[in-house]
């Protein structure tokens, strides 16, 4: 079975190595997903809604509402998506599937929360207006900035990155604790032209080590 390597090359038994497409490489998918998740998170630190409040009793007439206040779920979902992306980068095959699904759901959740703000900016700004002015339910006009739209696009892109990870992760290398030992053994066999000698040296070294410990317990110096 083909075994993808970190450099984007798939080893095929009895055939020349096949190169993995750029779009399917782990570095490409993970890097793009991280950027999109960070963009969604960063957008919540910016002003999403500008509100002008009418009334003589208000403490302030102009209120700006950040994305983290207008759509609190977006901040949390962006972090969930980022965590899912990082988990997909280090997980095994099954873990990658689970992590990629989490990324897809987080992306759709971000987009849905942003669309709710765009559809009803006054409703999203009510609690912030009441806290800033001391008046609840007063007359106010609201205006959206472009950040909710940008966050919506970022959420959709994050969901698409999760789908891309589901498809591309089948081509990614899977490392286990046995990989390093097997590759070292292969490298030693290729270096001296005989893998049998390397395999014979390992048991011999273990025997020498055991004999050395036995001599120490008898009070002898094994280095002599």
C-alpha positions, 0 to 999 in steps of 0.5 A: 500500500502507498505510504505518504512521506513528509515531503509529499512523496508516496512510496509505492511497492515496486514502482517509482515514488509518486508525488502528492498534489500540493493541495493535499499535502499536510503542510498546505491543508493545516497551514491554510486552516490555521490562517482561516481560524485565526482570521475568524478569531481576530475578527471578533476583536474588532468593531462589528456594530456601531450604535447611535442611541437617542434619549436625554437620559443616556450616559453615552450616545455612541456605542461600539460593539465588538464581535466578541460581544455581538456574537460570543459563540464565534470566539469559542468556535474559532478556538475549537476549530483551531484546536481541531486543526492542530489535532488533525496534524498530529493524530492518527487516521481515525483521529484525523477524521474526528478532528476534521469533522470538528473543524467542519462543524466549527466553521458552520457554527461560526458562519451561522452565528455571523449570519444571525448578527447580520440579520438582526444587528439591533438584537445582537447589540441590545445587551451592550447598548443597555450596559453602556447607556444604562437604558434598556430597550431605548431607541437606537440605530445600528450600522454594521461594519464589514467584519461580520461579513468577513467572519462569515466568509472565514467560517465557510472557508474553515468548514471547507478546510475541514472537508479538505482535511477529510479528503486529503488526510488519506494521503498523509503519512501515519507515524507510529512508535515503530517507525523510527526503529524500522527506518533505522534498521533499514538504513543500517542494512543499506549502509553496510550492504547487509541487514543480517549483520546489523540484526546479529549485532543487536542481540550480541550487544544485549548479551554483553550488557547482561554479562557486564551487570552479572560481573558487577554483582560479583564484584568484578570490573567489566571494563578490564 
